[in-house]
């Protein structure tokens, strides 16, 4: 029988059996580096918030100098501060949506430039309306565009694990800015006037812009990484209609009870910190004979312990129920404010130092559990929802910043405002306990 010879397939000239078709290659999850890029992004965010926080150190230092130079009432100056604080808050939810549309780097770089512009223009002001425009509107819009919603956006995108801790660290950046700049600014105001202090703030904001543009990245996928503690995901497409989305999220969240409780408690938080202590503590202490530099030094010490307290609060938030933490924080803050009028004196004494340490630990310890509750109830919309909650924080701060100045003009003392704020903190503690735990299927306002 003739032997037949098979011809090898064309793709196997050596006569070996052909290989089976290769399956399509699936995208491989990028390998996580030893030190994850997310931590470098967190460091850049921390430094950026410190640079922007320089202006937050200034209002309390300028009330008396502006009152002496221009003969503006403390109520007028307090109104400019209140415009700044209100816009800081009201801009935040739109800024969070704009970051989704145009990217974090662009929005933050523009915001820092606006802060610098508003601060340097105050050097040439001669009328109260210019104070409101430069100090209130421009700096308010700029600082609001990179407010705590900036920290929330970075945390949500770059971290899955350690979110509470990172939130605490980034929140503490504002206090760190106060710690870095307040002693310097108070010395400048005391020895060289308020104008060099305003220029220093402008330069600090501009100095951070190159760090933002060169080192900050919008999303882990931009550098081929998964978020820290999570799985790789492609960068989402830019979200159009930023303003419409911010308003839509507000209307959805406003149909839920937790939103109003969070907004109410955070309004009291802002009233008792930025609106009252940060704005009026220095002039109130000066009323009792304490030098401005000494009072500013005490605020800087608050900044030191705020860093510790806020980072610790982030650590606690990863381990304990957020609403109970909030109740404890507000209750302790209220008690401390009730004692403050009895502690103000011409010199610094041990009871005042105890208040400063105690109050500093509680200054913005409320932020990590508040962001955690927003995340639990509102899921992917949590950064924008927190932006609106932050707006209530700043509206509360604005009301007290103005009311505190008016109370000082009318009664010649800040005592009434301290006592009222202590009572409000007690109410906030009760409101925090009322916030219900989210249902497992509730991940957005639409489903709440």
Secondary structure, DSSP 4 states (H G I P E B T S, - for coil): -PPP-PPPPTT-TT-PPPPPPPPPPPPPPPPPPSS-HHHHHHHHHHHHHHHHHTGGGTHHHHHHHHHHHH---HHHHHHHHHHHHHHHHHHHHHHHHHHHHH-HHHHHHHHHHHHHHHHHHGGG--SHHHHIIIIIIIHHHHHHTTSHHHHHHHHHHHBSTTHHHHHHHHHHHHHHHHHHHHHHHHHHHHHH-HHHHHHHHHHHHHHHHHHHHHH--S-GGGGT-PPBTS---PPPPPPP-HHHHHHHHHHHHTTSHHHHHHHHHHHHHHIIIIIIIIHHHHHHHHHTT--HHHHHHHHHHHHHHHHHHHHHHHHHHTTS-HHHHHHHHHHHHHHHHHHHHHH--SS--HHHHHHHHHHHHHSSTHHHHHHHHHHHHHGGGHHHHHHHHHHHHHHHHHHHHHHHHHHHHHHSSSHHHHHHHHHHHHHHHHHHHHPPPPPTT--SGGG-
